[in-house]
Amino acid sequence: MTEAAETVVEVADPARWADVEALLGQRGSVKGCWCMFFRQTPQERRTEWGEGNRRALKGLVDAGAAPGLVAYRDGEPAGWCSVAPRAEYSRLDRSPVTKPVDDTEVWSLVCLFVDRRHRGAGVSRALVRAAVAHARAGGASVLEAYPVDESLGPVSADDAYHGLAGVLAAEGFAEVARRTAKRPVMRLALTP
């Protein structure tokens, strides 16, 4: 059995909220974000960061919005990703890095977080594969991501939440734009 085969990925739902909290933990994954950064207005970012973001993510989970996927490794929460129609992430349109490439309707993969105890065990790849399947099941024809290009130098753990270009490329994503040196926009066509 490969290490990636030990990873199971499930949709974040109310029954999994305790696992989401355990995974994202004290720091809210990255400095109190709780995977809300791309969903927030600038005002919300100033007023809701930290505990407010935790409540907002819980609200999405409780409402059945499926704001993300939870990876389990040997039954333990090991990773998280956020994938949804691009329209759910209003901040993408306001960023020069992630502004629309064209008028193609896409789903976006905006966050890949892996608990440090499970890094290097194939959890990111399992999350990307599950995100592809989730987007396809949701009717997406294109999945877009905004990773960091690790081939250009070290990537801090706090920046790695964007995903790594090498992981996405290995899963079939191709670069479609690059507005800064380290941050490509990558896409995968989702054919039936």
Secondary structure as GFF3:
##gff-version 3
##sequence-region A 1 192
A	DSSP	three_ten_helix	4	6	.	.	.	ID=ss1
A	DSSP	beta_strand	7	11	.	.	.	ID=ss2
A	DSSP	three_ten_helix	14	16	.	.	.	ID=ss3
A	DSSP	alpha_helix	17	24	.	.	.	ID=ss4
A	DSSP	three_ten_helix	37	39	.	.	.	ID=ss5
A	DSSP	alpha_helix	42	48	.	.	.	ID=ss6
A	DSSP	alpha_helix	51	62	.	.	.	ID=ss7
A	DSSP	beta_strand	69	73	.	.	.	ID=ss8
A	DSSP	beta_strand	76	85	.	.	.	ID=ss9
A	DSSP	three_ten_helix	86	88	.	.	.	ID=ss10
A	DSSP	alpha_helix	91	94	.	.	.	ID=ss11
A	DSSP	beta_strand	107	114	.	.	.	ID=ss12
A	DSSP	three_ten_helix	116	118	.	.	.	ID=ss13
A	DSSP	alpha_helix	123	137	.	.	.	ID=ss14
A	DSSP	beta_strand	142	145	.	.	.	ID=ss15
A	DSSP	three_ten_helix	150	152	.	.	.	ID=ss16
A	DSSP	three_ten_helix	160	162	.	.	.	ID=ss17
A	DSSP	alpha_helix	165	170	.	.	.	ID=ss18
A	DSSP	beta_strand	174	180	.	.	.	ID=ss19
A	DSSP	beta_strand	183	189	.	.	.	ID=ss20
###
